[in-house]
Amino acid sequence: MTEKTIRLTTAQALVKFLNQQYIEVDGEMAPFVDGIFTVFGHGNVVGIGQALEEDPGHLNVYQGKNEQGMAHAAIAYAKQKNRKRIYACSASAGPGSANLITAAGTALANNLPVLFLPADTFATRQPDPVLQQLEHESSAAITTNDGFQAVSRYFDRVQRPEQLMSALIRAFEVMTNPASAGPATICIAQDTEGEAFDYPVEFFQKRIHYLNRQIPTKRELTEAARLIQASKTPVIIVGGGARYSDAREELITLSEQSNIPLVETHAGKSTVEFDFKNNLGGTGILGTLAANKAIRDADLVIGIGTRYTDFTTSSKTAFGPATKFININVSRMQTYKLDAFQVVGDAKATLAELAPLLKGYQTQFGDRIAVYKAEWLAERTRLQNTKFNREAFTPEIKDQFDQATLNEYADSLQTEFTQTEALITINDTVAPDSIVVCSAGSLPGDLQRLWNPAIPNTYHLEYGYSCMGYEINGALGAKMAAANNQEVYSIVGDGSFCMSHSELLTSLQYGKKINIMLFDNSGFGCINNLQMANGSDSFFCEFRDSDNQIMQVDYAKIAEGYGAKVYRANTKEDLISALEDAKKQTKTTLIDMKVLPKTMSEGYLNWWNVGVSEVSNKASSKQAYEEKQANLKNARLY
């Protein structure tokens, strides 16, 4: 190490360091940090703001409109780039930084790398309490930013300029490690941002972070092959780890070679396109009938890069008592789930090693895979053609709203459009390479079941945290990561739109066209389904006013006020026309669709364990609790 130094402020050193971080995967090298989102306030504008103004290097700087919203855009960028490129997020002290905490949870739940840079209170404490600082009688060291500790893969505080060096090196090790990828939070005291230090020049040399593909041991591969060869009906669950590993070709090779069906989690969907003959679609609570039939038949489940959330396992009721598991994952902790045989390794590399060991092996599924898929496609066609009538309509979500209530919605919203018909119409009309973005409500269920991706890496669902408001803000990040002229469609309900759509304006500001498909059923429809299915009446999940009238909101007018091109479509014909015209636009569009409640798809061969009340005066609630207890008898305990 030389004695040569360069005098920089902490913030200037941060920006200079970010410019020198590169990542190399399979011999291809690229900058790891492409830019930074920021909402400036007194805690970061004269520190990080000054550094970015003076010399941003190659970093693109985007002005967010809400800290959580811009952070969700950054998270979506990393997700769409398969964790190989990131954006950082800078926020002011206090409420600005607090707004990042929810987004940090989103990143952590989804194992997505983002660098959070929340400003902190003064290191010197001279002006305490400063504007937006909290005071605790028990400790002067506690700040708003302590909330990040629960939602960060790595957390650190910088209160002296020289602390920045070790903090950044540790943060980037975490973010570029496939086994630990997630949000890194470095809180920088606002006075420290502007303080100078003589940094060693070596700290700013080009750093290449290598994503080496970990290959399992011979023991792991040999035993995994033996377990598969001993099974009759193995099924592969394709998780997010398979997608981030770019394991498409290896999955297809093994599936075709041995006739093993593929089923998908939200994070894994579109790793392999739906047209592949053995791809049966989403599995679990929101899964297709075909995928859930295959899982029901499985005597061995091969989980590739999956966390086995309750929505994948149907609260651990999807599998037979004798079903065995092989878990392939870069995270050793994840491989231990469900008492599986553990294979610690990169999905792509592991499958490439495993396939030759299984030459000649065939499952006993025979033509069942094709039969299951054909049955499901027929069911999808039925859902595509559901039609409302005012006399005797049976919605997909049965026995909740009576005919009079459904007619009330049809009259109030001036629509007879069903949600499943609308969604499949979008899937059939948009370009095959379009990216679809969603996160919360009933729409993720419809998407996992009904959306058939034609091209890999075009299905973008945040379902680790299922954070309402991700849909539009995440669409901006996906668009920033997308190829030129690749359309991005945000699939969003009225509930999530109301929760957050701040970066709609940002998309217009920077010419990043997104297409917002707004499904308005005047309420939190998904949770309304849940409460009524478990014995409660409809209670504060519908959007009704103080006179109990269904609320009517012109969401198109809201988007039009921002400057978006807008459409209103309450029929299939109008929707197709709007979609075709939207393709011609160069700026963000919004299609406002009024759809009837209870017309989303229902589950197949699934169960979800939720906290049903054990004590109630209502017979329906008591029955729901009894049903829960009965289902728990079929569930694995861990």
Legacy VTK file of the C-alpha trace (Angstrom):
# vtk DataFile Version 3.0
C-alpha trace
ASCII
DATASET POLYDATA
POINTS 638 float
0.000 0.000 0.000
1.376 3.413 -0.980
1.228 6.512 1.147
-0.530 8.476 -1.588
-3.820 9.967 -0.449
-6.639 12.087 -1.794
-8.548 14.550 0.346
-12.299 14.152 -0.009
-15.399 14.610 2.058
-17.108 11.444 3.248
-19.860 11.937 0.671
-17.372 12.576 -2.141
-15.472 9.437 -1.172
-18.733 7.486 -1.215
-19.585 8.608 -4.750
-16.059 7.952 -5.984
-16.117 4.440 -4.491
-19.499 3.600 -6.040
-18.096 4.477 -9.460
-15.361 1.860 -9.114
-17.494 -1.191 -8.262
-17.795 -3.816 -10.994
-19.302 -7.270 -11.150
-18.202 -10.194 -13.289
-20.421 -13.177 -14.087
-19.379 -15.910 -16.515
-16.584 -13.720 -17.878
-18.792 -10.685 -18.503
-17.951 -7.562 -16.512
-20.120 -4.474 -15.955
-20.485 -1.634 -13.445
-22.421 -2.862 -10.416
-23.877 0.503 -9.364
-25.664 2.241 -12.210
-26.989 5.211 -10.284
-28.718 6.662 -7.286
-32.261 7.685 -6.426
-32.660 10.564 -4.030
-35.104 12.881 -2.357
-32.978 15.700 -0.993
-33.496 17.190 2.445
-31.342 19.030 4.941
-29.692 15.751 5.967
-28.253 14.875 2.554
-28.520 17.788 0.114
-25.318 19.596 1.141
-23.384 16.357 1.654
-24.250 13.603 -0.818
-26.079 16.161 -2.944
-22.979 18.332 -3.246
-20.818 15.332 -4.100
-23.176 14.177 -6.847
-23.476 17.667 -8.299
-19.704 18.131 -8.422
-18.690 14.745 -9.841
-21.253 11.953 -10.240
-18.983 9.947 -12.533
-21.048 7.419 -14.490
-23.824 7.371 -11.879
-27.269 8.296 -13.143
-29.124 10.463 -10.626
-32.917 10.228 -10.413
-35.132 12.501 -8.359
-37.690 10.376 -6.521
-41.062 11.683 -5.366
-41.431 9.492 -2.290
-38.597 7.654 -0.598
-40.431 4.343 -0.408
-41.577 4.680 -4.003
-38.128 5.417 -5.397
-36.636 2.593 -3.321
-39.151 0.167 -4.794
-38.036 1.345 -8.233
-34.437 0.597 -7.230
-35.438 -2.840 -5.947
-37.297 -3.622 -9.170
-34.246 -2.563 -11.165
-32.073 -5.065 -9.295
-34.723 -7.776 -9.685
-35.140 -7.226 -13.412
-31.348 -7.254 -13.807
-31.242 -10.613 -11.994
-29.292 -9.017 -9.110
-26.339 -8.124 -11.342
-26.835 -4.323 -11.312
-28.177 -1.989 -8.624
-29.209 1.543 -7.711
-28.476 3.215 -4.394
-31.034 5.296 -2.473
-30.251 8.451 -0.489
-32.733 10.078 1.892
-32.685 12.844 4.451
-32.673 12.290 8.200
-35.889 11.494 10.074
-39.101 10.883 8.108
-37.315 10.682 4.755
-35.175 7.827 5.965
-38.109 6.244 7.802
-39.906 6.056 4.460
-37.137 3.769 3.212
-37.635 1.190 5.954
-40.658 -0.517 4.378
-38.799 -0.761 1.086
-35.794 -2.251 2.866
-38.145 -4.956 4.115
-39.218 -5.568 0.529
-35.609 -5.967 -0.564
-34.744 -8.270 2.341
-37.760 -10.550 1.887
-36.913 -10.915 -1.797
-33.127 -11.261 -1.368
-32.489 -8.271 -3.626
-29.405 -6.037 -3.348
-29.948 -2.319 -2.786
-27.664 0.187 -1.057
-29.627 2.365 1.364
-27.977 5.602 2.478
-30.228 7.180 5.122
-28.871 10.394 6.610
-28.442 10.362 10.380
-28.330 12.905 13.185
-25.170 14.884 14.024
-22.148 12.868 15.136
-20.924 15.814 17.224
-24.373 16.288 18.827
-23.569 20.023 18.988
-26.912 21.276 17.617
-29.050 18.513 19.163
-31.933 18.063 18.870
-31.834 18.982 15.197
-34.868 19.247 12.962
-36.555 15.828 12.588
-34.453 14.204 15.318
-36.129 11.940 17.851
-35.231 12.179 21.531
-35.163 9.176 23.847
-34.728 9.622 27.557
-33.037 6.230 27.776
-30.390 6.793 25.083
-28.974 9.562 22.929
-27.623 6.977 20.500
-31.021 5.795 19.235
-32.227 7.398 16.002
-34.938 6.727 13.450
-32.425 4.676 11.499
-32.283 1.959 14.135
-35.459 0.721 12.454
-33.305 -0.468 9.542
-31.581 -3.108 11.634
-34.539 -5.499 11.360
-34.796 -5.114 7.586
-31.170 -4.989 6.411
-28.832 -7.819 5.488
-25.996 -5.536 6.563
-26.327 -2.454 8.784
-23.695 0.093 9.749
-23.283 3.648 10.976
-20.634 6.078 9.787
-19.843 8.825 12.293
-16.239 9.435 11.259
-15.035 9.792 7.640
-12.545 6.921 7.920
-15.299 4.509 9.000
-16.717 4.702 5.478
-14.026 2.419 4.073
-14.700 -0.703 6.110
-18.461 -0.078 5.987
-18.571 0.006 2.191
-16.337 -3.020 1.715
-18.517 -5.123 4.008
-21.719 -3.826 2.399
-20.590 -4.737 -1.108
-19.470 -8.195 -0.034
-23.005 -8.818 1.197
-24.750 -7.356 -1.853
-22.618 -9.224 -4.399
-22.734 -12.576 -2.605
-25.561 -14.731 -4.050
-25.994 -16.472 -0.694
-26.513 -13.233 1.238
-27.778 -10.820 -1.420
-30.065 -8.233 0.096
-30.185 -4.630 1.257
-27.144 -3.010 2.819
-27.803 0.075 4.938
-25.102 2.602 5.764
-26.363 5.476 7.892
-24.136 8.531 7.544
-24.307 11.322 10.100
-25.250 14.510 8.296
-22.256 16.468 9.587
-19.925 13.581 8.760
-21.089 13.671 5.124
-19.297 16.995 4.702
-16.207 16.252 6.797
-12.939 15.638 4.912
-10.314 12.924 5.283
-7.123 11.955 3.492
-8.264 8.694 1.931
-5.699 6.231 0.539
-5.942 6.186 -3.245
-5.998 2.374 -3.231
-9.482 2.517 -1.757
-10.731 3.949 -5.060
-9.096 1.461 -7.384
-11.361 -0.540 -9.659
-12.859 -3.410 -7.667
-14.295 -6.441 -9.412
-16.737 -8.589 -7.457
-16.762 -12.089 -8.943
-19.962 -14.139 -8.834
-18.431 -17.578 -8.945
-20.828 -20.442 -9.533
-20.532 -22.736 -6.529
-20.496 -26.407 -7.516
-21.747 -28.945 -4.952
-19.492 -31.648 -3.602
-19.315 -35.070 -5.229
-21.156 -36.492 -2.220
-24.041 -34.044 -2.684
-24.354 -34.702 -6.406
-24.110 -38.478 -6.087
-26.746 -38.714 -3.363
-29.081 -36.263 -5.123
-28.875 -38.370 -8.279
-29.533 -41.547 -6.288
-32.631 -40.035 -4.638
-34.010 -38.891 -7.982
-33.388 -42.271 -9.616
-35.157 -43.970 -6.705
-38.234 -41.770 -7.118
-41.152 -42.425 -9.425
-42.815 -39.020 -9.635
-40.344 -36.224 -8.849
-41.354 -32.604 -9.426
-39.068 -29.584 -9.756
-40.079 -26.342 -8.041
-38.458 -23.476 -9.937
-37.689 -20.692 -7.466
-36.151 -17.258 -7.778
-32.672 -18.663 -7.323
-33.047 -20.584 -10.581
-33.960 -17.384 -12.371
-31.152 -15.305 -10.900
-28.756 -18.099 -11.849
-29.931 -18.045 -15.501
-30.703 -21.750 -15.286
-33.306 -21.902 -18.074
-31.402 -24.179 -20.450
-30.349 -26.572 -17.708
-33.912 -26.835 -16.384
-35.268 -27.622 -19.841
-32.523 -30.180 -20.468
-33.155 -32.102 -17.248
-36.940 -31.862 -17.532
-36.981 -33.142 -21.123
-34.354 -35.795 -20.476
-36.210 -37.416 -17.585
-39.803 -36.168 -18.115
-39.855 -34.217 -14.847
-42.598 -31.567 -14.570
-41.683 -28.002 -13.676
-43.824 -25.903 -11.346
-43.029 -22.322 -10.386
-42.989 -19.874 -7.532
-43.727 -16.218 -8.231
-40.003 -15.430 -8.188
-39.234 -18.371 -10.451
-42.002 -17.831 -12.997
-40.699 -17.034 -16.511
-37.322 -18.630 -15.817
-38.707 -21.046 -18.397
-41.410 -19.851 -20.790
-44.902 -21.302 -20.338
-44.899 -22.858 -23.818
-42.320 -25.423 -22.706
-44.302 -28.657 -22.666
-43.415 -29.692 -19.093
-44.011 -26.285 -17.514
-47.251 -26.552 -15.501
-47.189 -22.997 -14.140
-47.452 -21.587 -10.654
-47.718 -23.871 -7.638
-49.240 -23.567 -4.174
-52.011 -21.342 -2.871
-52.033 -19.258 -6.055
-51.084 -22.144 -8.319
-52.665 -23.727 -11.352
-54.707 -26.896 -11.093
-52.082 -28.656 -13.217
-49.139 -27.704 -11.008
-50.955 -28.566 -7.809
-51.990 -31.951 -9.180
-48.361 -32.683 -10.008
-47.219 -31.634 -6.531
-49.935 -33.820 -5.020
-48.527 -36.760 -7.006
-44.897 -36.058 -6.116
-42.906 -38.574 -4.115
-39.865 -36.287 -4.385
-39.779 -32.498 -4.596
-36.639 -30.894 -6.012
-36.667 -27.302 -4.801
-34.323 -25.117 -6.823
-33.661 -21.691 -5.339
-36.904 -21.540 -3.354
-37.599 -20.364 0.204
-40.713 -22.567 0.534
-43.018 -19.793 1.724
-46.523 -20.696 2.848
-47.858 -19.693 -0.563
-45.574 -22.264 -2.194
-46.285 -25.075 0.276
-49.983 -24.297 0.904
-49.006 -23.841 4.540
-47.149 -27.174 4.368
-50.229 -29.169 3.296
-49.374 -29.547 -0.405
-47.138 -32.581 0.024
-47.882 -36.141 1.003
-46.550 -37.449 4.325
-44.007 -39.661 2.552
-42.785 -37.007 0.106
-39.031 -36.457 0.209
-37.139 -33.293 -0.676
-33.905 -32.234 -2.331
-33.105 -28.563 -1.879
-30.603 -26.920 -4.220
-29.677 -23.434 -3.051
-26.685 -21.129 -2.655
-27.947 -20.454 0.874
-27.122 -23.346 3.193
-29.869 -22.217 5.577
-32.519 -22.583 2.867
-31.400 -26.128 2.020
-32.296 -27.339 5.519
-36.027 -26.685 5.131
-38.522 -29.567 5.170
-35.800 -32.011 6.289
-34.480 -32.057 2.744
-31.297 -33.545 1.405
-29.108 -30.477 1.189
-27.265 -29.471 -1.963
-25.432 -26.177 -1.549
-24.627 -24.754 -4.936
-25.512 -22.495 -7.817
-28.653 -23.660 -9.610
-27.259 -23.497 -13.139
-23.960 -25.170 -12.255
-25.622 -27.836 -10.111
-28.131 -28.835 -12.784
-25.367 -29.006 -15.378
-23.506 -31.469 -13.147
-26.626 -33.439 -12.243
-28.068 -34.054 -15.718
-25.317 -36.451 -16.905
-25.761 -38.513 -13.736
-29.432 -39.058 -14.634
-28.972 -40.256 -18.212
-31.458 -43.030 -18.896
-33.692 -42.211 -15.935
-37.387 -41.640 -16.682
-40.169 -40.687 -14.297
-43.468 -42.554 -14.248
-45.503 -39.465 -15.105
-45.867 -40.659 -18.684
-48.464 -38.551 -20.468
-49.933 -37.214 -17.200
-47.978 -33.968 -17.584
-49.584 -33.296 -20.961
-53.021 -34.279 -19.646
-52.730 -31.964 -16.637
-51.606 -29.090 -18.834
-54.428 -29.602 -21.338
-56.985 -29.691 -18.523
-55.591 -26.457 -17.149
-55.619 -24.684 -20.505
-59.291 -25.612 -20.866
-59.974 -24.137 -17.433
-58.083 -20.973 -18.389
-60.245 -20.667 -21.504
-63.339 -20.914 -19.318
-62.052 -18.140 -17.064
-61.319 -16.029 -20.121
-64.952 -16.207 -21.152
-66.799 -15.561 -17.887
-69.802 -13.293 -18.497
-71.898 -11.422 -15.960
-75.669 -11.556 -15.958
-78.108 -9.784 -13.664
-80.349 -12.741 -12.955
-78.311 -15.723 -11.821
-74.587 -14.993 -11.922
-72.210 -17.267 -10.037
-68.847 -15.523 -9.588
-65.580 -17.408 -9.126
-65.571 -16.411 -5.448
-68.863 -18.012 -4.481
-71.302 -17.541 -1.610
-70.080 -14.113 -0.499
-71.927 -11.367 -2.416
-75.527 -12.042 -3.390
-76.980 -11.131 -6.766
-78.347 -7.807 -5.500
-74.909 -6.718 -4.278
-73.251 -7.738 -7.533
-75.902 -5.813 -9.465
-75.256 -2.819 -7.213
-71.586 -2.916 -8.175
-72.414 -3.322 -11.854
-74.663 -0.258 -11.712
-72.350 1.877 -9.607
-69.177 1.112 -11.558
-71.076 0.921 -14.856
-69.434 -2.350 -15.803
-70.027 -6.044 -16.376
-66.329 -6.778 -16.941
-64.885 -9.740 -15.042
-61.346 -9.604 -13.714
-60.223 -12.869 -15.309
-61.474 -11.856 -18.762
-59.711 -8.504 -18.483
-56.396 -9.991 -17.385
-56.241 -12.717 -20.015
-57.198 -10.155 -22.665
-54.148 -8.113 -21.666
-51.913 -11.206 -21.811
-53.211 -12.044 -25.284
-52.856 -8.490 -26.638
-49.514 -7.139 -25.432
-46.242 -7.901 -27.217
-44.707 -11.268 -26.227
-41.595 -9.631 -24.744
-43.602 -7.313 -22.482
-42.690 -7.255 -18.789
-45.564 -7.522 -16.323
-45.125 -6.090 -12.797
-47.338 -6.732 -9.770
-47.159 -7.288 -6.028
-50.322 -7.317 -3.915
-54.027 -8.056 -3.769
-55.919 -10.621 -5.818
-54.035 -9.857 -9.024
-50.894 -11.871 -8.118
-53.107 -14.956 -7.905
-54.606 -14.319 -11.312
-51.174 -13.626 -12.744
-49.530 -16.732 -11.334
-52.367 -18.883 -12.636
-53.410 -17.148 -15.831
-50.486 -15.120 -17.191
-48.508 -17.192 -19.681
-45.060 -15.654 -20.288
-43.850 -16.291 -23.824
-40.304 -15.056 -23.225
-38.029 -15.629 -20.211
-37.523 -12.957 -17.561
-40.724 -11.079 -18.375
-42.773 -11.960 -15.288
-41.888 -9.608 -12.432
-43.780 -10.269 -9.201
-42.692 -8.980 -5.808
-44.302 -11.573 -3.562
-41.767 -11.903 -0.797
-43.156 -8.856 1.023
-46.203 -8.391 -1.248
-45.927 -4.684 -0.613
-48.885 -2.612 -1.773
-47.665 0.289 -3.885
-44.775 -1.620 -5.454
-46.708 -2.113 -8.677
-46.325 1.316 -10.301
-43.085 2.326 -8.603
-41.545 -1.049 -9.374
-42.655 -0.745 -12.991
-40.429 2.324 -13.306
-37.422 0.314 -12.113
-38.264 -2.558 -14.447
-38.506 -0.116 -17.356
-35.118 1.367 -16.492
-33.675 -2.156 -16.586
-35.531 -3.275 -19.717
-34.213 -3.492 -23.237
-34.907 -0.636 -25.620
-38.573 -0.441 -26.657
-39.542 -3.304 -24.322
-42.945 -2.425 -22.877
-43.625 -2.677 -19.144
-47.140 -3.213 -17.775
-47.991 -2.471 -14.157
-50.916 -4.647 -13.067
-52.427 -2.799 -10.119
-55.653 -2.724 -8.145
-57.354 0.420 -6.926
-56.238 -0.368 -3.378
-52.547 -0.479 -4.267
-52.895 2.578 -6.498
-54.213 4.548 -3.542
-51.416 3.218 -1.337
-48.622 4.578 -3.546
-48.132 5.674 -7.131
-45.559 8.419 -6.561
-43.121 7.379 -9.273
-45.775 7.651 -11.970
-44.678 11.287 -12.097
-41.019 10.256 -12.165
-41.684 8.027 -15.183
-43.105 11.023 -17.019
-40.308 13.296 -15.836
-37.574 11.102 -17.299
-39.411 9.712 -20.312
-39.525 6.153 -18.973
-42.809 4.916 -20.404
-44.786 2.462 -18.309
-48.315 1.197 -18.918
-50.572 1.092 -15.869
-53.402 -1.432 -16.028
-55.685 -0.313 -13.193
-58.289 -2.838 -12.025
-60.899 -0.944 -10.004
-63.370 -3.053 -8.018
-63.798 -0.334 -5.376
-62.153 -2.021 -2.457
-59.546 -4.295 -0.981
-61.047 -7.286 -2.779
-58.461 -9.914 -1.862
-58.760 -9.329 1.871
-62.521 -9.055 1.588
-62.487 -12.561 0.109
-60.321 -13.775 2.968
-62.433 -12.323 5.762
-65.690 -13.608 4.307
-64.224 -17.055 3.580
-63.317 -17.341 7.260
-66.682 -16.554 8.778
-66.729 -12.761 8.950
-69.119 -10.447 7.185
-67.840 -7.863 4.729
-66.237 -5.373 7.116
-64.297 -2.260 6.049
-62.764 -3.822 2.957
-65.204 -2.344 0.449
-64.802 1.300 -0.555
-68.157 2.623 0.628
-68.911 6.131 1.847
-70.645 7.179 5.064
-74.010 6.534 3.388
-72.905 3.000 2.460
-72.733 3.884 -1.231
-70.035 2.339 -3.416
-67.381 4.943 -4.148
-66.801 5.969 -7.737
-63.300 7.212 -8.514
-62.051 8.422 -11.885
-58.489 7.131 -11.677
-57.902 8.033 -15.314
-58.448 11.678 -14.460
-55.857 11.466 -11.676
-53.242 10.086 -14.076
-54.267 12.584 -16.730
-53.538 15.344 -14.246
-49.955 14.110 -13.988
-49.666 14.155 -17.784
-50.195 10.501 -18.685
-52.148 9.325 -21.716
-55.286 7.723 -20.307
-58.052 5.370 -21.401
-61.247 3.995 -19.884
-62.199 0.431 -20.776
-65.051 -1.576 -19.269
-65.390 -4.125 -22.075
-63.039 -6.510 -23.840
-63.386 -4.592 -27.087
-62.577 -1.250 -25.482
-59.638 -2.779 -23.646
-58.101 -4.211 -26.816
-58.540 -0.860 -28.553
-56.895 0.964 -25.642
-53.996 -1.494 -25.499
-53.316 -1.158 -29.209
-53.355 2.634 -29.036
-51.178 2.633 -25.917
-48.493 0.766 -27.876
-48.182 3.816 -30.134
-47.596 6.227 -27.256
-44.179 7.392 -26.137
-45.147 8.408 -22.606
-46.714 6.656 -19.631
-50.265 5.417 -20.120
-53.039 4.320 -17.763
-56.058 2.200 -18.617
-58.815 2.521 -16.014
-60.855 -0.693 -15.962
-63.889 -1.103 -13.728
-64.223 -4.799 -12.890
-66.738 -6.652 -10.775
-65.716 -7.918 -7.334
-65.525 -11.670 -6.749
-64.585 -12.297 -10.401
-60.933 -13.097 -9.791
-59.798 -16.720 -9.965
-60.201 -19.046 -6.982
-57.683 -21.556 -5.654
-57.145 -25.178 -6.679
-56.215 -27.997 -4.276
-54.853 -25.540 -1.734
-55.202 -24.264 1.815
-53.883 -21.200 3.639
-53.319 -21.157 7.393
-54.429 -17.781 8.757
-55.203 -16.665 12.293
-58.889 -17.554 12.488
-60.503 -16.525 15.773
-60.824 -19.395 18.242
-63.688 -17.667 20.095
-66.683 -16.091 18.370
-70.427 -15.682 18.744
-70.904 -16.360 15.033
-71.554 -19.875 13.812
-69.692 -19.136 10.569
-66.548 -18.087 12.452
-66.741 -21.166 14.654
-67.033 -23.332 11.552
-64.025 -21.612 9.968
-61.958 -22.333 13.071
-63.007 -25.983 13.070
-62.048 -26.275 9.405
-58.671 -24.746 10.173
-58.026 -27.273 12.929
-59.004 -30.112 10.607
-56.634 -28.889 7.891
-53.798 -28.522 10.372
-53.950 -32.272 10.931
-52.723 -32.671 7.351
-49.940 -30.101 7.685
-46.291 -30.669 8.445
-45.264 -29.023 11.698
-42.029 -27.552 10.338
LINES 1 639
638 0 1 2 3 4 5 6 7 8 9 10 11 12 13 14 15 16 17 18 19 20 21 22 23 24 25 26 27 28 29 30 31 32 33 34 35 36 37 38 39 40 41 42 43 44 45 46 47 48 49 50 51 52 53 54 55 56 57 58 59 60 61 62 63 64 65 66 67 68 69 70 71 72 73 74 75 76 77 78 79 80 81 82 83 84 85 86 87 88 89 90 91 92 93 94 95 96 97 98 99 100 101 102 103 104 105 106 107 108 109 110 111 112 113 114 115 116 117 118 119 120 121 122 123 124 125 126 127 128 129 130 131 132 133 134 135 136 137 138 139 140 141 142 143 144 145 146 147 148 149 150 151 152 153 154 155 156 157 158 159 160 161 162 163 164 165 166 167 168 169 170 171 172 173 174 175 176 177 178 179 180 181 182 183 184 185 186 187 188 189 190 191 192 193 194 195 196 197 198 199 200 201 202 203 204 205 206 207 208 209 210 211 212 213 214 215 216 217 218 219 220 221 222 223 224 225 226 227 228 229 230 231 232 233 234 235 236 237 238 239 240 241 242 243 244 245 246 247 248 249 250 251 252 253 254 255 256 257 258 259 260 261 262 263 264 265 266 267 268 269 270 271 272 273 274 275 276 277 278 279 280 281 282 283 284 285 286 287 288 289 290 291 292 293 294 295 296 297 298 299 300 301 302 303 304 305 306 307 308 309 310 311 312 313 314 315 316 317 318 319 320 321 322 323 324 325 326 327 328 329 330 331 332 333 334 335 336 337 338 339 340 341 342 343 344 345 346 347 348 349 350 351 352 353 354 355 356 357 358 359 360 361 362 363 364 365 366 367 368 369 370 371 372 373 374 375 376 377 378 379 380 381 382 383 384 385 386 387 388 389 390 391 392 393 394 395 396 397 398 399 400 401 402 403 404 405 406 407 408 409 410 411 412 413 414 415 416 417 418 419 420 421 422 423 424 425 426 427 428 429 430 431 432 433 434 435 436 437 438 439 440 441 442 443 444 445 446 447 448 449 450 451 452 453 454 455 456 457 458 459 460 461 462 463 464 465 466 467 468 469 470 471 472 473 474 475 476 477 478 479 480 481 482 483 484 485 486 487 488 489 490 491 492 493 494 495 496 497 498 499 500 501 502 503 504 505 506 507 508 509 510 511 512 513 514 515 516 517 518 519 520 521 522 523 524 525 526 527 528 529 530 531 532 533 534 535 536 537 538 539 540 541 542 543 544 545 546 547 548 549 550 551 552 553 554 555 556 557 558 559 560 561 562 563 564 565 566 567 568 569 570 571 572 573 574 575 576 577 578 579 580 581 582 583 584 585 586 587 588 589 590 591 592 593 594 595 596 597 598 599 600 601 602 603 604 605 606 607 608 609 610 611 612 613 614 615 616 617 618 619 620 621 622 623 624 625 626 627 628 629 630 631 632 633 634 635 636 637
